Amino acid sequence: MPQGKPAGLPCVHLTESYTCAIFGDSRRPTVCATFRPEIAFCGVSRDDALQRIQQLDLISHPEYRDD
């Protein structure tokens, strides 16, 4: 995905079992290869991570902020 991936859409390389189809492949983007999950963002499960990411996306919208 040369131009990045919109929030809320799964990566085109994500398999049905939510694993990376190009893990270990030289085509794997640097952002993916260097990503280190943290409990603050990922939580303890996939559902937890999705809820946290959705909340971060929501509060990052300009219309959410008052400043």
C-alpha positions as CSV (number, residue, x, y, z in Angstrom):
1,M,0.0,0.0,0.0
2,P,2.4,2.7,-1.3
3,Q,0.2,5.6,-0.1
4,G,-0.6,4.1,3.3
5,K,-3.7,2.6,4.6
6,P,-6.9,4.4,5.7
7,A,-7.9,4.0,9.3
8,G,-10.5,1.2,9.8
9,L,-9.5,-0.8,6.7
10,P,-7.5,-4.0,7.1
11,C,-4.1,-4.2,5.4
12,V,-4.2,-5.9,2.0
13,H,-1.6,-8.4,3.2
14,L,-3.6,-9.5,6.3
15,T,-4.8,-13.1,6.0
16,E,-8.2,-14.3,7.2
17,S,-6.6,-15.4,10.4
18,Y,-5.2,-11.9,11.0
19,T,-1.6,-12.7,10.3
20,C,0.7,-11.0,7.9
21,A,1.0,-12.7,4.5
22,I,4.4,-11.1,3.8
23,F,6.0,-11.4,7.3
24,G,9.7,-11.9,6.8
25,D,9.4,-10.8,3.1
26,S,11.5,-7.9,1.8
27,R,8.3,-6.3,0.5
28,R,7.0,-5.9,4.1
29,P,6.8,-2.2,4.8
30,T,9.3,-0.7,7.3
31,V,6.5,0.7,9.5
32,C,5.3,-2.9,10.0
33,A,8.7,-4.4,10.5
34,T,9.6,-1.9,13.1
35,F,6.3,-1.8,14.9
36,R,6.6,-2.9,18.6
37,P,3.2,-3.5,20.3
38,E,2.6,-1.7,23.6
39,I,-0.1,-2.6,26.1
40,A,-1.2,1.1,26.1
41,F,-2.2,0.9,22.5
42,C,-2.8,-2.8,21.9
43,G,-4.4,-3.9,25.1
44,V,-4.7,-7.6,25.9
45,S,-6.7,-8.8,22.9
46,R,-7.5,-8.0,19.3
47,D,-10.9,-6.5,20.4
48,D,-9.2,-4.4,23.0
49,A,-6.7,-3.1,20.5
50,L,-9.5,-2.2,18.0
51,Q,-11.4,-0.3,20.6
52,R,-8.3,1.6,21.7
53,I,-7.4,2.4,18.1
54,Q,-10.9,3.6,17.4
55,Q,-10.8,5.9,20.4
56,L,-7.4,7.3,19.4
57,D,-8.8,7.9,15.9
58,L,-11.8,9.7,17.3
59,I,-9.9,12.0,19.6
60,S,-7.4,12.9,16.9
61,H,-10.1,14.5,14.7
62,P,-9.9,18.3,14.6
63,E,-13.6,18.7,15.3
64,Y,-13.1,16.7,18.6
65,R,-10.6,19.2,19.9
66,D,-11.5,22.6,21.5
67,D,-8.1,24.3,21.1
